[in-house]
Amino acid sequence: MTVPKVFLSGYAKLPDNTTAQKLYNHLVLVVTAESSTGTILDADCTMAPSWGDGSSGSFWWATR
């Protein structure tokens, strides 16, 4: 049995001393692809701020 589509995700730490790194810690990429051909069906990326790393959990829950 072959899986018709695959969902891939990954992240990378942004380079030190860059403007983006001052606001965000990671670049996150997600891709949906057709497994038989490797054709990318959808892709998206976002930058994750430092408060998303769990170190400020009390703030996160207080805002919900």
MDAnalysis code that builds the backbone (N, CA, C; Angstrom):
import MDAnalysis as mda
import numpy as np

u = mda.Universe.empty(192, n_residues=64, atom_resindex=np.repeat(np.arange(64), 3), trajectory=True)
u.add_TopologyAttr("name", ["N", "CA", "C"] * 64)
u.add_TopologyAttr("resid", np.arange(1, 65))
u.add_TopologyAttr("resname", ["MET", "THR", "VAL", "PRO", "LYS", "VAL", "PHE", "LEU", "SER", "GLY", "TYR", "ALA", "LYS", "LEU", "PRO", "ASP", "ASN", "THR", "THR", "ALA", "GLN", "LYS", "LEU", "TYR", "ASN", "HIS", "LEU", "VAL", "LEU", "VAL", "VAL", "THR", "ALA", "GLU", "SER", "SER", "THR", "GLY", "THR", "ILE", "LEU", "ASP", "ALA", "ASP", "CYS", "THR", "MET", "ALA", "PRO", "SER", "TRP", "GLY", "ASP", "GLY", "SER", "SER", "GLY", "SER", "PHE", "TRP", "TRP", "ALA", "THR", "ARG"])
u.atoms.positions = np.array([
    [0.839, -1.177, 0.000],
    [0.000, 0.000, 0.000],
    [0.889, 1.247, 0.000],
    [0.664, 2.129, -0.927],
    [1.417, 3.372, -0.963],
    [0.556, 4.510, -0.436],
    [1.198, 5.432, 0.179],
    [0.526, 6.610, 0.720],
    [0.451, 7.647, -0.394],
    [-0.767, 8.156, -0.733],
    [-0.883, 9.087, -1.852],
    [-0.216, 10.442, -1.614],
    [-0.242, 10.915, -0.374],
    [0.345, 12.220, -0.055],
    [1.174, 12.109, 1.212],
    [2.211, 12.928, 1.286],
    [3.021, 12.998, 2.503],
    [3.065, 14.440, 2.990],
    [3.170, 14.592, 4.288],
    [3.259, 15.901, 4.919],
    [4.622, 15.982, 5.589],
    [5.430, 16.949, 5.192],
    [6.780, 17.115, 5.728],
    [6.873, 18.451, 6.450],
    [7.618, 18.477, 7.516],
    [7.832, 19.742, 8.217],
    [9.260, 19.783, 8.740],
    [9.746, 21.002, 8.896],
    [11.088, 21.178, 9.425],
    [11.279, 22.607, 9.888],
    [12.324, 22.819, 10.652],
    [12.601, 24.170, 11.125],
    [14.099, 24.397, 11.153],
    [14.470, 25.661, 11.151],
    [15.877, 26.033, 11.208],
    [16.030, 27.253, 12.098],
    [17.105, 27.287, 12.839],
    [17.415, 28.450, 13.664],
    [17.930, 29.557, 12.749],
    [17.437, 30.766, 12.961],
    [17.883, 31.897, 12.149],
    [19.295, 32.317, 12.545],
    [20.054, 32.884, 11.620],
    [21.426, 33.309, 11.912],
    [21.458, 34.392, 13.008],
    [22.474, 34.330, 13.840],
    [22.652, 35.337, 14.897],
    [22.916, 36.713, 14.299],
    [22.575, 37.739, 15.063],
    [22.830, 39.135, 14.707],
    [22.179, 39.575, 13.401],
    [20.991, 39.045, 13.126],
    [20.212, 39.517, 11.981],
    [18.926, 40.141, 12.521],
    [18.308, 40.982, 11.731],
    [17.074, 41.631, 12.164],
    [15.997, 40.600, 12.459],
    [15.841, 39.623, 11.589],
    [14.821, 38.589, 11.791],
    [15.070, 37.812, 13.079],
    [16.321, 37.532, 13.392],
    [16.650, 36.760, 14.589],
    [16.332, 37.532, 15.858],
    [16.350, 38.855, 15.801],
    [16.016, 39.673, 16.974],
    [14.536, 39.514, 17.342],
    [13.684, 39.272, 16.356],
    [12.243, 39.122, 16.596],
    [11.798, 37.670, 16.648],
    [12.447, 36.819, 15.875],
    [12.034, 35.426, 15.748],
    [13.231, 34.517, 15.979],
    [12.970, 33.319, 16.448],
    [14.057, 32.366, 16.675],
    [14.199, 31.344, 15.558],
    [13.075, 30.932, 14.946],
    [13.114, 29.841, 13.981],
    [12.290, 30.150, 12.743],
    [12.692, 29.560, 11.649],
    [11.925, 29.552, 10.413],
    [11.340, 28.145, 10.293],
    [10.026, 28.047, 10.124],
    [9.345, 26.761, 10.050],
    [8.782, 26.585, 8.641],
    [9.005, 25.418, 8.040],
    [8.541, 25.117, 6.692],
    [7.710, 23.841, 6.729],
    [6.548, 23.856, 6.064],
    [5.718, 22.663, 5.924],
    [5.393, 22.467, 4.451],
    [5.368, 21.207, 4.016],
    [5.141, 20.872, 2.613],
    [4.227, 19.642, 2.530],
    [3.268, 19.689, 1.615],
    [2.484, 18.507, 1.261],
    [2.892, 18.118, -0.149],
    [3.245, 16.840, -0.336],
    [3.725, 16.382, -1.640],
    [3.051, 15.077, -2.034],
    [2.964, 14.861, -3.323],
    [2.447, 13.608, -3.859],
    [3.580, 12.598, -3.787],
    [3.364, 11.485, -3.109],
    [4.469, 10.561, -2.861],
    [4.937, 9.819, -4.112],
    [4.060, 9.568, -5.056],
    [4.463, 8.793, -6.242],
    [5.327, 9.604, -7.211],
    [5.096, 10.923, -7.286],
    [5.844, 11.746, -8.249],
    [6.788, 12.751, -7.594],
    [6.566, 13.032, -6.314],
    [7.372, 14.042, -5.643],
    [6.903, 15.457, -5.918],
    [5.762, 15.592, -6.578],
    [5.216, 16.909, -6.898],
    [4.744, 17.604, -5.627],
    [5.197, 18.831, -5.430],
    [4.769, 19.608, -4.270],
    [3.369, 20.144, -4.531],
    [2.451, 19.806, -3.648],
    [1.062, 20.231, -3.787],
    [0.796, 21.534, -3.048],
    [1.460, 21.723, -1.924],
    [1.276, 22.936, -1.133],
    [2.507, 23.121, -0.251],
    [2.851, 24.367, 0.012],
    [3.988, 24.673, 0.879],
    [3.706, 25.987, 1.597],
    [4.209, 26.095, 2.806],
    [4.036, 27.319, 3.577],
    [5.188, 27.439, 4.560],
    [5.447, 28.663, 4.989],
    [6.476, 28.869, 5.995],
    [6.039, 29.983, 6.937],
    [6.639, 29.994, 8.102],
    [6.362, 31.020, 9.093],
    [7.605, 31.195, 9.954],
    [7.642, 32.294, 10.678],
    [8.725, 32.520, 11.624],
    [8.140, 32.439, 13.020],
    [8.780, 31.674, 13.883],
    [8.281, 31.458, 15.236],
    [8.983, 32.405, 16.207],
    [8.214, 33.204, 16.952],
    [8.832, 34.109, 17.930],
    [9.386, 33.347, 19.125],
    [10.237, 34.002, 19.882],
    [10.877, 33.343, 21.018],
    [9.879, 32.902, 22.076],
    [8.731, 33.579, 22.216],
    [7.771, 33.158, 23.234],
    [7.082, 31.860, 22.860],
    [7.274, 31.363, 21.655],
    [6.691, 30.094, 21.250],
    [7.504, 28.887, 21.681],
    [8.628, 29.098, 22.351],
    [9.480, 27.973, 22.733],
    [9.136, 27.372, 24.080],
    [8.077, 27.863, 24.735],
    [7.648, 27.298, 26.006],
    [8.269, 27.948, 27.223],
    [9.234, 28.835, 27.035],
    [9.891, 29.440, 28.184],
    [9.011, 30.469, 28.879],
    [7.999, 30.964, 28.180],
    [7.087, 31.946, 28.770],
    [5.679, 31.368, 28.853],
    [5.587, 30.135, 29.319],
    [4.308, 29.436, 29.352],
    [3.236, 30.146, 30.146],
    [3.609, 30.820, 31.230],
    [2.604, 31.492, 32.044],
    [1.959, 32.640, 31.264],
    [2.728, 33.338, 30.441],
    [2.172, 34.403, 29.630],
    [1.223, 33.828, 28.581],
    [1.636, 32.719, 27.940],
    [0.816, 32.112, 26.897],
    [-0.563, 31.730, 27.441],
    [-0.600, 31.065, 28.590],
    [-1.882, 30.629, 29.144],
    [-2.688, 31.807, 29.677],
    [-2.033, 32.846, 30.135],
    [-2.740, 34.001, 30.673],
    [-3.471, 34.766, 29.590],
    [-3.034, 34.654, 28.343],
    [-3.667, 35.387, 27.256],
    [-4.785, 34.604, 26.585],
    [-5.019, 33.370, 26.976],
    [-6.065, 32.529, 26.374],
    [-7.397, 32.772, 27.019],
])
